[in-house]
Amino acid sequence: LADPESASLSPRDPSPPSLSLARAHAVPLSSRARFSIPLATRVKQGRRGGARGEEEEDGGSRRSPPSSSADLDGEIWEAALRISPTAPEMNIFRLAGDMTHLMSVVLLLLKIRTIKSCAGISLKTQELYALVFATRYLDIITDFISLYNTVMKVVFLGSSFSIVWYMRRHKIVRRSYDKDQDTFRHHFLVLPCLLLALLINEKFTFREIMWTFSLYLEAVAILPQLILLQRTRNIDNLTGQYVFLLGAYRALYIINWIYRYFTEPHYVHWIPWLSGIVQTLLYADFFYYYFLSWKNNVRLQLPA
């Protein structure tokens, strides 16, 4: 038998080395199917590869078979795809978005643990975020994407429920919670988002609906926090930085989507895109006054 590698480099074979190698080692598709995860499953898992999940909306793109004399027959091409499926790639914008989101959570936890205060923080928003992550990461036990993905899921789940516990149960921290000002009826946001997820989704299954619901709910979860900041007027530095980092995280994810749209074929995900745009627009007023306070070196204040 000829050496497969040398055969793939033969001048008589016009195919690229990788395709010739796949041709040399090809076995019937039914034999490979037992040892590889179906491509559709990997693409579906990849779509949830983001940290927030985001994230959460990434997906690999399936390549088309080569044309002309270098064509592989159907079975060999499918086998080649199963050997090396296309996976979503991390880019600097997505990584920056994930790290910014992580910094916002760490900053809030540091404020609560070191100062023993949650003044200026909306419990309603934190409860909504806990619900967002709980419904988005239902696959944390069943599906393993990567160590990075799993660690980020655990961090966001653990931190969101920890913050809620501190604000509700910690005997010192809960005293600083301004219950009289944080009166937004956040449960009125949950039902419309759930109904919208039932009507507009990518696939009518329980996990897909919960994933879509988490995107819709995250888009509006910041509303109780923004309204609380408007009512309290004077905002301490840590709270202002926390909200700024939350908004910056979503803005960076929008840049990530734009980058991937122009660099990855068939990358279109309307539900995450529209939800992310709505979420970022809600921060527009806050960003404006945050920039003014930074420029003039004065304390951040939002108009009533």
N, C-alpha and C positions, 0 to 999 in steps of 0.2 A: 504494500500500500504506500502511496506517495504521502509525504509529510504534508498535512493540511495547510500549514503556514506557508510553505514554499509553493504549494499549489495555488494559494490565493494570490501570490505575487507573480504568477506566470504571465508573460506578455500576451499570451493567447486569451487570457481571461480579462475582458474589459471592465468587469465589475469592481467596485471598490473592495479593498481587503476585508472590511467588516462583513459585506454581503456575501463574498465568496466563502468566508469562514462559516457564516451561518448556513450556506448551502452545503458545505462539506460535512458539517455536524448535524444537519437537519434530521429529525426523526418525526414520525407521524404526530400530528397535533394531539391525538388522543393520549399518547404516551406522556407528552409534556404536561398535559392538563392536570395530571395527578400531583405534580410537584411544584406548581406555580400558582400564585394568586391570580385570579382573572383580572384582566386589565381594567374592566369596568369597575370592579371593586376598588382597585388602587386609585383610579381617578376620583371615585366618590369619596374615598378616605382623604385624598389629597385636597379636596375642596374644603375640608374642615381643618386643614393643616395649620391655620393661623393660631396665634396665641389666644385672642379674644374670642378666636376664632375665628382673631380674625380670621380673620381671620378666617379663618373659618370658611372663607369663600374661595380658596385657591383650588385650582384644578389643572391637571396636566392636559396637554393637547395631544390628540392622536395624529400621528403622521400619516401621510398617504404613501402607498407603495411606490417604489421607483418606476419610471416609465422606460419605454423602448427596450433595447437589447439587454439592459441590466435588470429587467423585471424578475421578481421572484414569484413563484406560483403562490396561490392563496395560503396553502398550509404552511409553507416555509416562512412567509411574511408574518403570519400570525404567531408562529413559533418564535421568530426574532423579536416581535413586540413583547412576548411574554418573558423573554430572557432579559431585556433591558427596556422596560416601559418608561415613558417620559414622566418625570416627576416635577412638581412645582419647585421653582428655585427661589432661594432667599436672596433679596436684594437689599441695598443699603437703606432704602426708604422704609421697607417693611421692618427691618431690624431696628431702625431708629424709632419707628412707631411703637414697636413692642417695648423697647427700653424706656421710652417716654411714659408709656402706660404703667410700666412697672415702677418707675420713679415716683409717679403720682401716688400710687398705693403705699409705697415705702414711706414717703413723706407724711402721709396722713397717719399711718401707724406710729411713726416716730413722734408726731405731735401728741397723739393720744397717750402713748406709753410714757413719754418723758415729762410732758407738762401736766399729764393727767387731766386733760381738758378736751372737750369736743365742741367748744364754742364756735359758732358760725358754720357748723357742719349739719347738713340735713339728714336726719335718720331716715326720712322717707326715700331720699335718693339712694342711700346705702342699702336699704331693703330691696329696692328695685334692682340694683346691681347684683345683689345676692341671687335674686330670682333669675336675672339674665344669665349668669354663669351656671346656675344649677340646671337650667333648661338647655343651654347650649352644649354643655359638656356631659351629656348623658352617655357618650361613648367612651368615657375615660377608662372604664374597666374592660370593655369589649374590644376596642380598636386601639392598636399601638401604631402611631405614625412615626414618632421619633422621640428620643430622650428629651430634646429641647421642648417639643410640643407637650409632652406629658408633664414636665416640670412646670411649665407656664400655666397649664390648666390647674395643677394642684395649688400653685401659688395664688392664682386669682380666686379660686374657690375658697381656699383657707382664709385668705386675707379679707374677703368680702364678708364672710360669716363672722370672722373675728371682730371686725369693726362694729357690726350690728350687735354682737354680744357685749362689747365694751360699752356701747352707748345705751343699751337697755339694762344690763345687769351689773356692771362694775359699780361698786358703791361710791366711788369718788368721781369717776368720769361722768356718770349719768347725771350728777348734780349740775354740771355745766351745760347740759343740753337745754336749748331754748325751745321748749315744747310749745309755748304760747305763740311764737313767731313761725314755727314750722308746722303750718296748718294746711298745707296743700293736700287735697284728697287724692293721694297717689293711686288708690285702688281704681279710680275712674280711668286711669291710663291702661290698666292691665286688660280689662275686658275688650276694649276696642282693638288693641294690638293682637289679642288672641283671635278675634273674629276676622281681622284682616289676614292673619296667617292662615286661617281656614279657607279663605277665599282666594288669596294670592300666594302661591307657593310653587316650588319646583317639582314636588312629588307629594301626593296625598298619602303620606305615612306618618305615624306618630312622631318618630324622631325628626323627620323633615319639617313637620309643622312646628315642633318645639324649637328647632334650630331657627326657622324663619321668625317665629314669635320673639325669640331672644334678640334678633336684629331690630325688629320694629320697636321693641320695648327699650332697648339701649339707646335708640335715637332720641327718645323723649325722657329718659330717666333723669337727666340733669335738670329738668324743669323745677322740681321742688327746691333744689340747691340754689338755682339762680334767683328764684323768687325770695328765698330766705335772705340772700345777700342784698337784694334790693330793700328789704324791710329793715335789716340791721344797719344799713348804710356804711358804717365803719367796718372795714374788713382787715383782719390781721394778715401779716405777710405770708404765713404758712398756708392759710386757707386760700388766699389769692393765688399762690403758686400751685397749690393742689388743683384748683379749677383750671388754671392756665395749662398745666401739663395734660389734663384730661382732654381739653380742646385741641392741643397740639398733637396729641396721639392720633386723633381721628383725622386731622388735616394731613398728617404724614401718610396715613393709610390711603387717602385719596390720591396723593402723589404717587404712591406705590401702584395703585390701580391704573393710573394714566401711563406710568412707565411700562407696566406689564401689557397693557392694551397695544402699545406700539412695538413691543419686543416679543410677544408670544402670540402665535396664531390662534384664532378662534377663542380669544379670552374675552368673554362677555358674561357678566353676572349682574343683571339689572337690580335685583332685590338688595344685595349689599350696597351697591353703588348709590341707589336712591336713598336708602336709609342713612348711609354715611353722610350724604350731602345735607339731608335735613338736620342731622345731628350737628354738623359743623356750622350750619347757618344759625342755630340756636345760640352758639357761642359768639356770634359776630359782635353783638352789643358789648359783651364782657371784654372781648379782645380790644375793642376800641378804647374803653376806659382804662383797661390795664396798661395799654401802651401810653396813654396820656399820663397816668400816674408815674410810670417809669421814666418818661421823658422829662417831666417836671419835678421828679424826685419828691412826690407827695404821697400821702396815704391813699390807698385805693378806695374809691367811693363810687357806688352805682346810684343813678337817679331813681327816686321812688316811683 
